[in-house]
Amino acid sequence: MKRLLTILPILLLALAGCYREPYADAIISPNPAFVGENIKFTNLSSNTDYVEWEMGDGTTSTAFNVTHFYYDPGLYNVKLRAFGSKSDVNTVSFMVDVIGSELTVVVQLWTPIDEPEGYYLEGASVILYPTLEDWEFETNPVAELFTNGAGECTFDGLSYQRYYVDVWEQSHHNYWLAADDVEFIETQLLDGAYYHTFIAYVDYDPDMKKSASTSASRSAQKEWIMLQGPKGEKRDLKTNKISIPRERK
């Protein structure tokens, strides 16, 4: 009996010495990644009963392996917690670099399908809005650029979403076209893994100056133009959205 009492503490110590604490680790691919691109978080944790992920954008997961994408560009601090059988935990952090989308807007005069293509407009103001409501009320603009001699301007660092394009120039706008069909101003879904081009068609409007005094705001002119209603019959929408694969740098 005494011998048994002597052996038991030794066995307990041996068993205690066999316990291995949890260790958190993972492989992330691709990193950097584009907005909207699926990223694989492959868990390499050991001595683990369960894990918890914090993806850095407010989302969490308890899956062992995770596939996740991000809507907005930026650096995300991802945390992986590995829990052992004794409720002890080991934590590791990873920085994930997410690259924004790129969109080239080409401003072109709208013409019927059976007529020659319209000219490209230089010096036009192009503003992106995140929602149609923002476009209508001119709230929360994302960015404003002006077209070059080829009628183009390029936005970068954009999120994985659709945007609404507002084009204004002294005698041109896309407000009547927007009233005809929202597709005239709504971009494609901007998956960051592609180069995107959006053709923003406009109408020539020689009466724009009559909308208000020369010092009137753009929003006042827009409101006046929209109140006039669409120009003529509903116009056919040409293909105005082009996306091609983007090279990973």
KOLSEMAR-677399 format. One record per residue: x, y, z of N, C-alpha, C in turn. Coordinates in steps of 0.1 Angstrom, whole numbers, plus 2048, in hexadecimal, padded with zeros to 3 digits. Example, Ala and Ser with C-alpha at 12.3 -4.5 7.8 and 13.67 -1.06 7.14 Angstrom:
BEGIN
8847C784E87B7D384E8847DF84E8807EA8478897F584788180084F
This chain:
BEGIN
8087F480080080080080980D80081380C80881C8178098238197FB82680E7F582C80F7E88238157DE8168127DE80C8187D580B8277D780B82B7E480A8397E78168417E282183A7E182D8407DC82D8417CD8288377C68278377B781D8417B28128437B880784B7B380C85A7B18138607BA81786E7B782186F7AB8298647A983286479E82A86379182085A79181785978581086678280B86D78C80487978A80E88478481A88478982488E78482788B77582887E77282B87A76582087E75B81387B76080887F75780888E75580B89676080B8A475F8158A97558208A275582B8A674D8288A373E81F89A73B81B89772D8118A172780B8AA72F8028B472A8098BE7218048C071580A8CA70C8008D670B8068E270D7FE8EE70C7FA8F06FD7EF8F76FB7EB8FA6ED7F49046E67F59026D97FE90B6D17F690F6C57F591C6C37EE9226B87F79266AC7F39226A07FA9256947F19236887F492A67D7EC9296717F492D6657EF9296597F492E64C7E99366457EC9426407E294A6397E694C62B7DD9496227E094A6147D394D60C7D49576037DF9606007E096B60A7EB97160B7EE97D6147FA98460E7F89906087EC9986077E19915FE7D59976007CA9925F97C299E5F47B999C5EA7B09A65E57A39A75ED79C9B25ED78F9B25F37869A95EB77E9A25F27759985EC77B98B5E87889895EB78F97D5E878F9745F478C9675F278C95D5FD79A95B60279C95C60F7A99596157A794C61E7B094361C7B09376247B99386317B393663C7BA9376497BB92864E7C692264B7C991464E7CF91365C7C890C6647CB90B6737D69006747E190467B7EC8FB67E7EE8F968D7E38FD6957E48FC6A37E58EE6A87EC8EC6B37ED8DF6B97E98DF6C87E78D36CD7E38D16DB7D68DA6DE7CD8D96D57C28E36D67B58DC6D67AC8E06DF79E8DB6E07958E26D67978EF6D678F8F86CD7969056CB79290C6C07999196BD78E9246BB7939306BC78B93C6B97939456B078C94A6A579295469C78C96169E79496C69D78F97A69C79597F68F78C98268579198567779599367579499C67F7999A967E78F9B36787839AE6737799B766D76C9B567576D9B06817619AF68A75B9A168975F99868075A98B67F76298168775C97668C76396C69375F95E68E76795469276394668E76A93D69876393169A7689276A276C91A69A76B91C68C76F91168477E90F68478390368279190068379890767879490566C79990C66078E91665B79392265678992C65278C93164478293463C78393B63077B94863178295362E77C96063178096A62777897462477C97F61B77898C62277F99761D77D9A46237769AD61976D9B661D7669BF61576F9CC6127769D061C77E9DC61C78D9DA61C7949E36157A39E16157A99E66227B59E16257BB9E56317C39DA6377C99DC6437D19D264A7C89CD6567C69C06577BE9BA6617C69B166A7C49B36777CB9AC6817C29A06857C69946807BF9886827C598068E7BC97C6977C19756A37BB9676A47C495E6A77C09506A97C394B6B77B99466BE7BA9426CB7B89326CC7C292B6D17C191D6D27C09196E17B59126E47B290E6F27B59006F57BC8FD7007BF8F07047B48EA70D7B68DD7107AD8D67187AB8DB7267B58E372B7B48E97387AF8F87387A98FB72C7A490972A7AF9137297BC90F7287C79187257C791C7177CD9277137CB92C7067D99327017DB9306F47E79366ED7E193E6E27E694A6E07E19546D67EC9586CD7E99586C07F395D6B67EB9676AD7F29726A87EC97C69F7F397C6927EB97F6877F098067A7EB98D6747F499466C7EF9A06647EC99B6567E099E6527DB99B6457D99A863D7E09A96317E09B56297D59B361E7CB9BC61E7C09BB6147C19C760A7C29C45FD7C49CE5F37B69D25ED7B49DF5EC7A79E45E67A69E25D77999E35D37969E25C579A9EF5BD79C9ED5B079F9F85A77949FA59C790A0659A785A08590789A14588789A1257B78BA1D57177DA2156B77AA2D56D76DA33568770A3A55B769A3655076AA3D54375EA4454075FA5153E753A5A53C751A5C52D746A57528743A58519735A5C517733A6450C726A6850871EA5C503712A5B509709A50505703A534F7704A484EE6FDA494E16F6A3C4DF6EBA3C4D76E4A2F4D46EDA254CF6EAA184D06F2A0D4CC6F6A0D4BE6ECA114B56EEA114A76F5A1D4A16FAA264AB701A324A6710A324AB718A3A4A5727A3A4A9728A3D4B8733A384BE736A3A4CC738A494CF733A4D4DA735A5B4DE743A5E4E3745A6B4E4753A704E8755A6D4F7762A6E4FA766A6C508768A7A50E764A7B51B763A8952176FA8B52B776A96528781A9A53077CAA453B783AA3546780AAD551773AAB55876CAA0557760A9D55E763A9956C75AA9E57575BA9A583754A8C58575BA8358B755A7658E756A7359D74AA715A3749A6E5B1743A605B3749A585BB744A4B5BF73CA4C5CC731A455CC729A445D8726A365DC726A335E9724A255ED717A1E5EB70CA275EB6FFA225E96F7A2B5DF6ECA255DA6E3A2D5D16DDA395D96DAA375E56D4A425ED6DEA4D5EF6EBA495F16F5A535F26F7A5B5E56F6A545DA6F7A5A5CD6ECA645CB6E0A615CF6D4A695CD6D5A765D66DAA745E26DAA805EB6E8A865ED6F2A805E6700A855E6705A855F4704A7A5FB70AA78608714A6D60871EA6E611728A64612730A61606735A6B5FE73DA685F374AA615F674EA575EE75AA505F0766A575EB766A5C5DF771A645D976CA6B5CD773A765C9771A7D5BD77DA7E5B577CA7B5A8788A7D59F782A8459278CA8958A788A8F57D78FA87572787A8656778CA7E55B797A855547A0A7D54E7ABA825477A7A845387B1A8652F7AEA885217A7A7D51A7A9A715207A2A6551A794A62520790A6C529783A6A530784A6053B78FA5D541791A5354B796A58558792A52563798A54570798A465777A1A445807A2A375877A2A38596799A3159C798A315AB79FA245B07A5A255BB7ABA185C17A8A185D07ABA0D5D67A8A0B5E479AA0A5E7792A055DE783A045E077F9F65E67749F65EC76F9EA5F37689E15E97659D55EF75E9CA5E774F9CD5E874B9D55DE73D9D95DD73A9E05D072E9E45CE72A9EC5C272A9FB5C672DA035BD72DA125BF724A185B5720A255B8717A2D5B071FA395AB71FA3B59E728A45597720A51593724A5D59871EA6A595728A7158C724A7558072CA7C577726A8A57472EA94575729AA2573734AAA56C730AB1561739ABA55A730AC6556736AD155272EADD54F722ADA546723AD153C718ACF533715AC0532719AB853C717AAA53B713AA454970BA9A549708A93556703A85552701A7D55D6FBA6F55B6EEA6E5636E8A795666DCA7856E6CFA735676CEA7755A6C2A725536C4A635506D0A5F54D6D3A5154B6D0A495586D4A4E5636D1A475706C2A455726BAA4F56E6ABA4E56F6A6A445656ADA4255A6A9A375516ABA295566B7A2755C6BBA1A5616C7A1C56B6C6A165776D0A185816DDA1157C6DCA085726E8A0156D6F2A0B5676EDA175626F5A2155C6FFA275676FCA26574705A2C57E70AA22588705A15588709A0B591715A0358C720A0259372B9FA58F7299EC5917329E358B7329D558F7379D359D7359C75A273B9C45AF74A9C45AE7509CC5B675F9CE5B47679C45BC7689B95B67719AE5BB7809B35B97879B35C37959B95C279E9B15B979B9A55B67A499C5AE7A39A059F79B9AA59B7999AE58D79C9BD58C7A09C15807A09CF57C7929D257678C9DC57B77E9E057777E9ED56F7769ED5647739F955D7649FB55C760A0755F752A0B55E750A17555748A1554A746A2054173AA2854673CA3454A732A3D54F72DA45544722A4153E71CA49533715A56538716A60530710A6D534708A72528700A7C52B6F8A845216FEA915206FDA97514700AA55126F4AAD5156F6AB751E6EAABF5236EEACE5226EBAD45176EEAE25166E6AEC51F6DCAE65256D3AEF52D6D7AEE53C6E2AE753F6E6AE654D6E7AF35556ECAFD54E6EEB0A5546E1B115586D6B0D5526C9B125556C3B0D5626CAB025676C5AFC5746C6B055806D0B0E57F6D2B1758B6DCB215866E0B2A58F6EAB3458C6F8B2C58B701B3358570EB2C583715B29590711B2F59B716B2B5A870FB205AF705B1B5A96FDB115B0705B045B2701AFD5BC709AF15C0705AE65B670EADC5B570CAD15AC6FFAC95B06FDAC85BD6F1AC15C26E4AC85BE6E4AD65BD6D8ADD5B96D6ADB5AA6E0ADB5A26DFAD85946DAACA5926DFAC059A6DBAB25986CCAB159B6C8AB75A66BAAB75AA6B1ABC59F6B5AC85996ADACE58E6ACAC55826B7ABF57E6B8AB65736AFAAA5756B0AA45816A9A9758369AA9A583696AA6587688AAA588682AAA57A68AAAD570686AAD562682A9F55D687A95563684A8755F68EA8255468DA75551695A6F547694A7753969FA7653269FA7D52569AA7351A68EA76516688A6D50B684A5F510685A55507681A4850B68DA41512689A36518693A2E51F69EA2A5166ABA2C5196B6A295116BCA1B5136C1A155086C7A0850A6D4A0A5116D7A0051A6E4A005226EE9F851A6F99FE5167049F751070C9F051B7149E751771D9E05207279EB5267269EE53372E9F85387369F35447379E654673F9E15517489D654C7559D854E75F9CF5497699CB55576B9BE5577759BA56177E9B055B78B9B155E7959A855A79E9A45657A39985657AC9935717B799D5747BA99F5807C49A85857D09A05897DC9A65857E899F5897EC9A25987F099759E7F49985AC80399D5AD8059A85B38139AE5B481A9A75BF
